[in-house]
Amino acid sequence: MKLKKHPDYEHELNRLNETKEHIEHTIASVENYRKLYSDNIKDAMSNLDTQESSSNYIDALINTQFVEIADKNYDNLLRARKKPYFARIDFKQSGKDEIEKFYIGKTSLLRDGEFTPLVVDWRAPISTLYYEGRLGENQYESEGDIYEGELYLKRQIAIEDGKLHDFIDVDITTNDAFLQASLEASADQRLKDIASTIQAEQNRVIRANMRRPLIVQGAAGSGKTTIALHRIAYFIYTYEKSFNPESFMIIAPNRLFINYISEVLPELGVEKVKQTTYIDFMNELIGKKIHLVDKNEKLIKLLHESHDSNQLLIWNTAFKGSLDYMRGIEAYLTHIEKKFTPSVHFMYQGETLASRVEIRSLFLHSYDYMPIIKRVNEIKKLLTFRLKQVHKEKLTKTEEKYNLKIDHIIRVKEPGDERRNRVISLMDERDHKLAEMKHEFKHAVKNYMALFPKVDYMSTYTELMTNTELFQKYFGSNLSLEQIDYHVQLSKTLINKGKFELEDLSALLYVKNRLHGFEDTLEITTLVIDEAQDFSMFQFFILKHVLKTVRLTLLGDLSQGIHAYRGTTSWQEVMDQVFPDDQPSYMTLVQSYRTTVEIMDTANKILSKLNDESIVYAKPVIRHGETPEILAFDDYEHLVGSLYKKVDFLHGKGYKSIALICKTKAECVKLKRAFDQQKKHSVKILDEKEEHYSAGIILVPSYFAKGLEFDAVLILSMSEGYSLHPLEIKLLYVAMTRALHHMDLLYVKGTMPILENVEQLHH
Ligand SMILES: Nc1ncnc2c1ncn2[C@@H]1O[C@H](COP(=O)(O)OP(=O)(O)OP(=O)(O)O)[C@@H](O)[C@H]1O
């Protein structure tokens, strides 16, 4: 009712109707075109056997392309039908008389002969005024030009199912009613497009210069994954003419994530972007599936055993992810490279066609930009070329030489047996010589090339890892004998089982790249990595190196670095070591959108146990909920009894996704049995292989919870509690920050040293 009294109500209503009419009209025209052209294609195809088959075929292809383009717009139009736009800004550009109204939506709509679009795409330069600008004097940039003016209005417009629902005028779009409404929603749609509620700090990340590396440190729930997708959508829109969507790639931690992502990208009007995991991408580049030990095995070991007893494991993992490791490998390859060319000249018929010095110089200098095996091939081509030239010449000369001799004998000698024998003998000698030359010609290059060592990336790398002497020589200067022995023995054990560790993938790819290189089929020019804190320096380096690009966006949160023993512990280090000459940008996101003030406060208290002054704590958007309960029980039975009641309660509240997070899978299995016996609730265990999850009660080992979110989270500690070790603090922090609306912690007394002295926690 109130809305109808708004002086602009009629205007907004008419505007919406006008827009909808335009959309319907365009949809109808596209449908007509599609029908017409698909009929044309059918005709062209049915005539393919006739004489003009090729021109018909070309016609068919052109029409197919047309339909594809129409299809693309068509899908966007269908989507726009229900919600053509979500905001309006009124802007008067300096020098112009008129205040222009811009309606902002997910896809732009143009009308013939009109300069101002009916709807402006959220990714258009002017839309940034909606996300970042405040009322009053303002400016925006488009293709290097600055447009100044005055922003008169910022209006958020809620349209649902094509009907005008509400609109409100705002100044800054922070913590507004629209954002609140969006955050109240349940987690059944894990990732969603947030085009209408993007916040200023997020907008800056989305639109940051893509030509330089960008590192984003974002608190839990600050929208990193969401922003990663919007950034890609923004870039595809902005650089539509220079880049194919296929040249964008997003690396996510697992298939579950990728499935979430693949649902959101089409919503953002983006398809065909490559979505993969690091392991899958490495296997693809290496060209074979490398069998790895479970990538969580180390973390699980560290959770079960003391850190002190695993010092060598921690050292070895960090070492294999470091650029020192890469440098050791490089030193070994350089050594191989130096000894690679034969120590003899390339000769033919006693003549040097290429000296060993020349070949070495070609190999080490002229062709040094190529992978080793390709250089060998280049040398082979060169030797073959020279040999062919010389061989032809020598063959003619030899033949001529014999023919002259034969002529001479015929001229000076009397006919008779002696002359005949002499001529025959010379002819035999000539034929023999020519045959011998042809034989040498045929085998010369092959024999010479056989003097180059036979190398392949797999044996080169495994030799280096398992040979104590070699390892000591190339990596050993700062390592203890104990460390060297640990590395070599572990490598031998793994290789005997035909397995590698996750850390070996970068190394294998490095060696493969140096030896064999890649075909020029790597189309990826722009890479976005989510959960980047789990990546090592070597992983970042190899991606930059192999893809030959600095268009990398890394989004991560060091506070959630549960794989810090193998991942990144400092973004500064990434900038210094991986991008020293690439002018990387660094941005932070501290506002957190996922959870309530009460849950975030509790999680932050846990995080403060790290006693790390450099941590920037997540600031929740003001949204209140119940205070988390921290409940201690005398034993397992009492805990489980209370857990059933909690689950009933949460069900009653209408929460669709409820996660029961235990520290390890073993505790999840134990609880699953209990639930199965109780027979009231059906529960599943979420593990690495899971590809889909949307609702229900799910048991989650803490280390799989990263990146996910649930309406309600119950953290459970039966026997394996959380200690004050940084890894366990981070694990508990990650678990707590998964909740959207509700979180409690239930534990058996004595299992949670981490809670000691945590001020003001509710017991
Ligand atoms: N501007 C926004 N408007 C509405 N919802 C938002 C906004 N930004 C983020 N969200 C929501 O906040 C939640 C967290 O976002 P996301 O998962 O992208 O964060 P994250 O930084 O990757 O989190 P984490 O590191 O904890 O896994 C999601 O539900 C997302 O839809």
The ligand as a Gaussian input file, in Angstrom:
#p B3LYP/6-31G(d) Opt

LIG

0 1
 N       27.243000      -8.814000      -1.787000
 C       26.596000      -9.894000      -1.400000
 N       25.253000      -9.931000      -1.428000
 C       24.576000     -11.032000      -1.026000
 N       25.143000     -12.143000      -0.597000
 C       26.482000     -12.164000      -0.558000
 C       27.274000     -11.061000      -0.967000
 N       28.565000     -11.392000      -0.853000
 C       28.601000     -12.655000      -0.394000
 N       27.341000     -13.117000      -0.213000
 C       26.953000     -14.437000       0.294000
 O       27.804000     -14.725000       1.383000
 C       28.090000     -16.116000       1.425000
 C       29.590000     -16.322000       1.411000
 O       30.090000     -16.090000       0.116000
 P       31.282000     -16.960000      -0.460000
 O       31.047000     -18.388000      -0.197000
 O       31.529000     -16.502000      -1.829000
 O       32.425000     -16.432000       0.513000
 P       33.924000     -16.934000       0.672000
 O       34.726000     -15.727000       0.968000
 O       34.323000     -17.744000      -0.498000
 O       33.757000     -17.802000       1.969000
 P       34.739000     -18.878000       2.682000
 O       36.144000     -18.447000       2.495000
 O       34.309000     -18.797000       4.109000
 O       34.420000     -20.188000       2.076000
 C       27.390000     -16.727000       0.225000
 O       26.151000     -17.218000       0.658000
 C       27.180000     -15.558000      -0.698000
 O       26.050000     -15.742000      -1.522000

